[in-house]
Amino acid sequence: MNQQEQLDTLNDIRNIMNRSSKFISLSGLSGIFAGLTALVGAYFAHEALKTYAASGYGYGVDADLSIEFELLKIGVLVLFTALVGGAFFTYRQSRKKNLPIWDSTAKNLLINLAIPLISGGMFVIALLFTHNNALSLIPSSTLIFYGLALINASKYTYSDIRFLGICEIILGLIAMFNVGLSLYFWAIGFGVLHIFYGCIMYFKYEKGAGN
């Protein structure tokens, strides 16, 4: 066996180990789609805030239940659309790689992703309906909990997800001290960063692999 054959064998072993321990059917197109969806949602949230805020656009005003329900509706629609798109592109990628879409690795990934996300969702709902004038903390809170979820789940998929999670947390912390710009930080975190990292993952793991 020559040196090239040895390298090929080692690469095959590494690929088999990655497939058994990491969920590698994530598609960069999922991130791009989620980012575009978030930007559309941020636009509608921006328009809703301008319409309903008592003293013009801003987070420093008391919000009534109408704007809270409107923003909650937008958030749910954005989340649902992003999840449907993510499921579609993940299924498409798993078919291309001839890999199962549901196995123990996928289960571990979803569990580790869901725990911080569900906790963050409950925290945001509590902010919305139990604290006055807490609207300004919601964008930063969602960024932080989402970043924690990505870091928690990154051990079961590509390591790039961990760096995306760190960036989301940093943006969330900055947004906490700049509440007037919270929506813009939210749009950067869920929109621009998703598109950026989606492009990186697509060209690194899909386009470069000849898919």
N, C-alpha and C positions, 0 to 999 in steps of 0.2 A: 504494500500500500504506500503510494507516494504522499508527499506533503499536502498536495491539493486535495487528495481523497480524504486524508485525515481531517483537514479543515472542514470539508463538506460534511463529514460524519459528525464532527463536533457541533456544527451549525444545526444539523438535523436533531441532535440530542437536545440542544438548547431550545429549539422551537417546540419540541414535544413537551419539555418541562414547562415552558411558558404557557402552552395550551392547557396543561393540566392544573396550573396554579394561578393563572391570570385570565380574566375575561378580556379577550382581544378582539371581540366583534364590535366594539364601539367604533362608530364612524365619525370622522371629522365633519361630515355633512350634517350630522345631528347637532353639533355645536354651532355650525353656521346657521342652520334653520332656527335653533333656539335663540340665537343672538338677534336675528332679524325679527323674530316674533316679539322679543323683549323690547326692541326699539319701537315697534308699532304700538305695543302696549304703553310704553313710556309717553309716546305722543298723545294717546287718548287720555292718559292720566293727567298730563300737563294741561290739556284742554279742559278736563273736568275740574281741575283745581282753579283755573282761571274763571270758569263759569260760576262755581259755587262759593268760592272764598268770599267772605263778607267785605273785606277791604282790599280786593285785588289779589293777584297771585302771590302766594307765599305760604310758609308753614307756621308762621307766628300768629295765626288767627285761630279762634275757636271754631272747630269744624262741627257741623251738626251731623245727625245720623245719615242724611241723604248723601253727603259726600263720602262718608265712610263706607256705606253700602255700594256706592258707585265704584270706588277704588277697589273694594273687595271683589266686586264682579269682574272688573278688568283683570285683577290679579289671577282669579280663578280661570278665566278664559285664556290668559297667556300661558298659565301652567298646563292647562289641558291641551292646548294646541302644541306646545313644546313637547309634551310627553308623547302625544300621538305621532308627531314628526320624528322624535327620537326613536320610538319603537319601530317605525317603518324603516328608517335608515339602518338601525341595528339589525333588523331582520334581513334586510337586503345585503348587509355586509357579511352576516353569518352564512348566508347562502353562497356568496362568492367564495368564502374561505372553506366552505363545506364543514362548518362547525355547528354543534348544537347551540341553539339560542338559550336553552335553559338547562343548567347543570348545577352542581354544588358550588362552583365558583360564581356563577351568576347569582345564585341564592345568597351567598355571603356578601357579594357586592351590594345587592339591593338592601339587605338587612343593615349593613354598616352605613349605607347612604340614608336609609329611611329614619333611623333613630334620631340623628340631629335635625333632619328636615321636619319630622313630626313634632319634635320638641319646639323647634323654631316657629312652626305654624301655630301651635297652641299659645306660645308666647305672644305672637303678633295679634291673635284674636283677643287675648286678654288685654293687650294695649288698646285695641280698638274700642272695646266695649266696657272697660272698667276704669279707664283713666282719662281724665279730661285733657284735651290739648296734647295727646300723645302721638298724634299723626306724624309729627316730625321724626320720631324714632323708628318708624316702621321700615323705611328704605334701608337704613344702616343695620337694623336688626336682621332683616332678611339676607343681606349680604354676608354678615358675620356667620349666621347659622348655616347658610349655604356653603360658605368656605370651609367651615368645620366638617360638614357632611362630605365634601369632596376629599378633604385630607383623610378622613376616617375610612373612606372607600378606596382610596388610591392604592392601597396595598394589594388589592385584588384586580387591578387593571393597569393601564399605562401610567408610569411615574409622572408624566406631564400633568396629569390631573391634580397631583399634589401641589405643583407650582401655581396652577390656576386657583386652587383653594386658598393658598397664601395670599395671592393678589386680591381675591374677593374680601378676605378678612381685613387687609390693609385699607382697602377702599371703604369698607364699612366703618372702621374706626375713624378714618378721616371725616366721613360723612356725619358721624356723631357730633363733631365739633364745628360742622358747617351745615346746620340744619336747613338753611335757606337754599342750599344747593343739593339737598339730599336726592331729589329725583334725578338730577344730572349724574350724580355718582352711581345711582341705581342703574341708569341707562348705560353708563360706561361698563359697570361690572357685569350685568346680565346681557347686555347687548354687544358692545365693542369687544370686550375680552372673550366672550364666547365665539365671536366671529374670528378673532385673531387666533385663538387656540385651535378652533376648528380647522382653520386653514393649515396651521402647523401640523396637526395630526393627519390631515388628509394627504398632504404632500410627503409627510414622513413615513406613514404606515400604509397608505393606500395607493396613491399615485406612483410613489417610488417603487412599490412592490409590483407594479404592473397591473393593478386592478382598475 
